[in-house]
Amino acid sequence: MDSVEQYDKIILCYPIWWHTAPMTVGTFLESYDFSGKHIYPISQSASMNVSQYEQSVAFVRECAKGAIADNGIFTRDSVSISRYVEEAVTSK
C-alpha cells in the first residue's frame, strides 16, 4: 500500500471492539509512517460508551507515531458523520 504515502489526511473508520479499536487498526497504523499526516477517527459501538471511544483514540495516537490525530467523532448518525467529514476534513 505505497499509496498511503500520497495522502496528508486519513479518515479512519472502525468499530469499537473489546473496549477499543480493533488490533487490525493498530497493525495498519504501525505499518506505515504517518508522521505529519492528519488522522480523523470515526467510530461507533454497541454500547456507545464514550470512555471506550476515548480509549480508542488514545490507541490510534499511540500506534500512529508522529501523526496528528483529531478527536474524531463517535456516533451512529450518518448525517453527523458526513458533516464531520465535510467540516473537519475537507475544509482544513
N, C-alpha and C positions, 0 to 999 in steps of 0.2 A: 504494500500500500504506500508506495512512494508519493502518491498524490496528496497525502496528508501534509507534506511539506509546503504545498502550494497555498494552503489556507491560513488566514490570520484569525479566523473565527470558526469555532467548532460548536455546533448545537448538539448536546449530548442528552439523549432521551433514554431513560431507563426506569424500570420498576424498582421499588424498594423490596429487597429480598433478604430475609433474615436480618432485619433492622438496618440495612444499609444498601448501597449499590451492589449489584452482583459482582462477583470476582472477575467475570469477563470484562467488565468496565475497567477495573484496576489493571488487568493484564494489557488491555488496549492502551491505556494511558501510560503505562510503564514501558511500552514497546517503542514509543516514538518520542522525539524531542519536541515538547510543546512550549519551550522557553519563549516567552514574549507573546504567545498566542492567547487569545481570549476564548474561554470555555464557558458556555451557557447551559447549566444543568436544568433539565425539565424532568419532573418525576411525579409519580403517584404511588399509592399503595392501598391495600385492602383496608387497613386501619386508619389511614390518613393521619398518622401520628407525626406531628411537626418535629419532634425531637429526633425521630428516625431520619427524617429528611435532612435536618441539620447535620446529623452524623454522616449521612451520605455525601454531603457537600464537603465536609472535612476530609472524607476519604478521597474524593476527587482531587482536592487540593494536594493531599499527601502524595498521591500517585502521579500527578502531572506536575512534577517539579519544575519550577520556573514559569509556569503558566499563570495567567490572570483569570482566576475562576470567579465568575459572577455569583451572586447569591441565588440566582435562578428563580424558578417558580415550581411550586408544589400544589397541583390542582388536578381535578378531573375534568374541568371545564375547557372544552376545545376552543371556545371563543377567547377566553383569557390567555390560553397558550398562544394562539395566533396573534393576539395583541402584544404579548410579551416579546415574541419573536420580531414583530414589526417594529416596536418601540425600542427595545433594548438591543437588538442585534443589528437590524438593518439601518437604524439611524445613527449608530456610532461609527 
